[in-house]
Amino acid sequence: MLEHFDLGLKPPASVSQHYYFVYSGYSVLGRISENLWTPLLEQEWKDLPLSANSVHYIGFASTGVLNDAACHAIELQAGIDAPLGYEWLNLRHFIHYPDESLFALAGRGMQIIEWHLTHQFCGRCGDLLQAHQTDRARICENCRRTFYPRLSPCIIVLVTRGEELLLARGVRHPEGMYSTLAGFIEPGETVEQAVHREVKEEVGINVQRLQYWGSQPWPFPHQLMLGFYAEYKSGDLVLEEEEIEEAQWWHYKDLPNIPPDSTISGKLIRDYLVQLEA
């Protein structure tokens, strides 16, 4: 969660502290054997024998680990070796950090770089895109189309049946990990319609009494997860085998391995447990 974080294209004029999130492919540069990862300070970045392909200002943090600091994302060549004393960390490494703002910031930097890399040319005329002067956008000077950072909205839903939670293991989930159901919103579809459709498609049941919970950016590579609770209405579990390997009802006092609390799925599950205990 990014609280007290100001977006923008340029840091405040008075800022003196700068942090750099350094990326190669989908990995972030970190120091070896460091208990708590932090991005690189400005002088540390300048001292490294690395050359940036692109640099992007991602915002100003006014609280937390990176208090009163401007944050930047640096894109390096994909596949480059880490300097001596450093290592490449997969972005998912940060999901388990107690300071959730580090995952949010690292994810924001990754999303901006991903958008920059995939929007070099206009999708209509093929002309080279230029940086917009006042927005986080790229513009085609030939046909005047503007391209903003891409976001893919998704629903994620915890289906409940009294004291039971419906948890599933997707085909890409780690062995033994069970989570909530999720899926992309289709063009022309409301968020609520997407919840009903995805649940029906993935596990074959009908739901009712949808309740919006909250949202989370999910930078793999550019999703925005919209979280819901939904109550079971009718139907038997019939799995979409290409997506779901296993799904079942679990009593809230006997749950399997679930995602960490830094993920929206983990928060949905744990918040529901709090409601049941209350």
Buried (B, 14 or more C-beta within 10 A) or exposed (E): EBEEBEEEBEBEEEEEBBBBBBBBBBBBBBBEEEEEBBBBBBEBBEEBEBEBBEEBBBBBBBEBBBEEBBBBBBBBEEEBEBEEEBBBBEBEBBBEBEBBBBBBBBBBBBBBBBBBEEBEBBEEEEEEBEEBEEEBBBBBEEEEBEBEBEEEBBBBBBBBEEEBBBBBBBEEBEEEBBBBBBBEBEEEBEBEEBBBBBBBBBBBBEBEEBEEBEBBBBBEBBBBBBBBBBEBBEEEBBBBEEBBBBBBBBEBEEBEEBBEBBBBBBBBBBBBBEEEEE
